[in-house]
Amino acid sequence: MSENPTEELAADVEFKRLSWHSRRGMLELDVLLGNFLKHCFRQLDATDKLRYRKLLTAEDSDMYSWFMQTSTPEDADMQRMVTLILDYARPA
């Protein structure tokens, strides 16, 4: 059992909120973001978690072009998250 159930509950609520916001309505983005969130988000440090939240504020069309590597974000924080997500998604 957790030492602080309130913190655990808050983290679970936040994770569910992020899961909802990671659904973009475009299959490619849904798969990339959903899988990254499910398998990697909880292991990120606090700064990268903030970067992920920031990424979710971007327009779908921008994210699509970043993940398809037809353009790159000007913002360094978003570029870091795009790189992390693409690295996770690439087959080993």
C-alpha positions in Angstrom: 0.0 0.0 0.0 1.1 3.5 -0.8 2.6 5.7 1.9 0.5 8.7 0.7 -2.8 7.6 -0.9 -3.8 11.2 -1.6 -0.7 11.7 -3.8 -1.3 8.4 -5.5 -4.9 9.3 -6.2 -3.9 12.7 -7.6 -1.3 11.1 -9.9 -3.9 8.6 -11.1 -6.4 11.4 -11.9 -3.7 13.4 -13.7 -2.7 10.3 -15.7 -6.3 9.7 -16.8 -6.6 13.4 -17.7 -3.5 13.2 -19.8 -4.8 10.0 -21.4 -7.9 11.8 -22.5 -5.9 14.8 -23.9 -3.6 12.4 -25.7 -6.5 11.3 -27.8 -6.3 13.5 -30.8 -8.8 12.0 -33.3 -6.0 11.1 -35.7 -5.1 7.5 -35.5 -1.4 8.0 -36.0 -1.2 10.6 -33.1 -3.5 8.5 -30.9 -1.3 5.5 -31.2 2.0 7.4 -30.7 0.9 9.5 -27.8 -1.2 6.8 -26.2 1.5 4.2 -26.2 4.1 6.6 -25.0 1.9 7.8 -22.2 1.1 4.2 -21.2 4.6 2.9 -21.3 6.9 5.8 -20.6 5.2 8.8 -19.0 5.4 7.6 -15.4 9.2 7.1 -15.7 9.8 10.6 -17.0 11.4 13.2 -14.7 9.2 16.2 -13.6 10.6 18.5 -16.3 9.8 16.0 -19.1 6.3 15.5 -17.7 5.8 19.2 -18.0 7.2 19.1 -21.5 4.7 16.3 -22.4 1.8 18.5 -21.1 3.1 21.4 -23.2 3.3 19.1 -26.3 -0.4 18.4 -25.8 -1.2 22.1 -26.3 0.1 22.0 -29.9 -2.1 21.7 -32.9 -2.7 18.2 -34.3 -1.4 19.2 -37.8 1.8 20.5 -36.3 2.3 17.3 -34.2 1.5 15.2 -37.2 4.2 16.9 -39.3 6.7 16.6 -36.4 6.1 12.9 -35.9 6.2 12.2 -39.6 9.4 14.2 -39.6 8.4 16.6 -42.4 9.1 19.6 -40.0 10.5 20.2 -36.5 9.2 22.2 -33.7 10.9 25.6 -33.1 10.4 25.1 -29.3 13.2 23.1 -27.7 10.9 21.5 -25.1 8.6 20.3 -27.8 11.5 19.0 -29.9 12.8 17.0 -26.9 9.4 15.4 -26.5 9.0 14.6 -30.2 12.5 13.0 -30.1 11.6 10.9 -27.0 8.4 9.7 -28.5 9.9 8.9 -31.8 12.8 7.1 -30.1 10.3 5.0 -28.2 8.2 4.3 -31.3 11.1 3.1 -33.4 11.6 -0.6 -33.6 14.7 -1.9 -31.9 
